[in-house]
Amino acid sequence: MIDWKRLCEMHRDLGDPDFRAILDLFLDEIEDAVMRLDTVPPEGLGTRLHVIKGSA
């Protein structure tokens, strides 16, 4: 679940250009992690899912 209040606070504190840069980086990293789930060997799946969960 997205904490919209916290997200707005971060946007206010960082300013638009820095917030957008961080958001773009986050989305790129999560997309990459999700897109590569099918290439992860079974013994590494837990680690990959932990990374995705940790980003929440």
C-alpha positions as a printed NumPy array, in Angstrom:
array([[  0.   ,   0.   ,   0.   ],
       [  1.304,   3.45 ,  -0.842],
       [  1.63 ,   5.922,   2.004],
       [  0.551,   8.977,   0.016],
       [  1.143,  11.349,   2.927],
       [  4.769,  10.191,   3.215],
       [  5.216,  10.342,  -0.537],
       [  3.989,  13.949,  -0.6  ],
       [  6.335,  14.818,   2.281],
       [  9.277,  13.351,   0.39 ],
       [  8.313,  15.297,  -2.723],
       [  8.102,  18.512,  -0.712],
       [ 11.396,  17.878,   1.105],
       [ 13.409,  16.853,  -1.961],
       [ 11.914,  19.138,  -4.56 ],
       [ 10.541,  18.054,  -7.892],
       [ 13.74 ,  17.285,  -9.865],
       [ 15.365,  15.154,  -7.127],
       [ 12.113,  13.398,  -6.246],
       [ 11.506,  12.465,  -9.882],
       [ 15.074,  11.178, -10.239],
       [ 14.705,   8.972,  -7.158],
       [ 11.282,   7.762,  -8.263],
       [ 12.582,   6.89 , -11.733],
       [ 15.505,   4.976, -10.241],
       [ 13.2  ,   3.079,  -7.877],
       [ 10.789,   2.14 , -10.648],
       [ 13.627,   1.003, -12.926],
       [ 15.123,  -1.2  , -10.213],
       [ 11.797,  -2.788,  -9.276],
       [ 10.827,  -3.359, -12.899],
       [ 14.18 ,  -5.048, -13.51 ],
       [ 13.799,  -7.257, -10.435],
       [ 10.282,  -8.325, -11.416],
       [ 11.112,  -8.878, -15.089],
       [ 13.978, -11.198, -14.167],
       [ 12.035, -13.376, -11.735],
       [ 11.656, -16.082, -14.356],
       [ 15.436, -16.286, -14.837],
       [ 16.274, -16.772, -11.167],
       [ 17.156, -20.327, -10.168],
       [ 14.831, -21.757,  -7.52 ],
       [ 17.463, -21.444,  -4.79 ],
       [ 17.816, -17.704,  -5.483],
       [ 14.122, -16.905,  -5.719],
       [ 13.795, -16.169,  -2.007],
       [ 16.54 , -13.569,  -2.179],
       [ 15.037, -11.871,  -5.227],
       [ 11.578, -11.792,  -3.644],
       [ 13.098, -10.385,  -0.456],
       [ 14.551,  -7.48 ,  -2.469],
       [ 11.157,  -6.781,  -4.016],
       [  9.38 ,  -7.04 ,  -0.656],
       [ 11.983,  -4.792,   0.961],
       [ 11.276,  -2.088,  -1.574],
       [  7.679,  -1.935,  -0.42 ]])
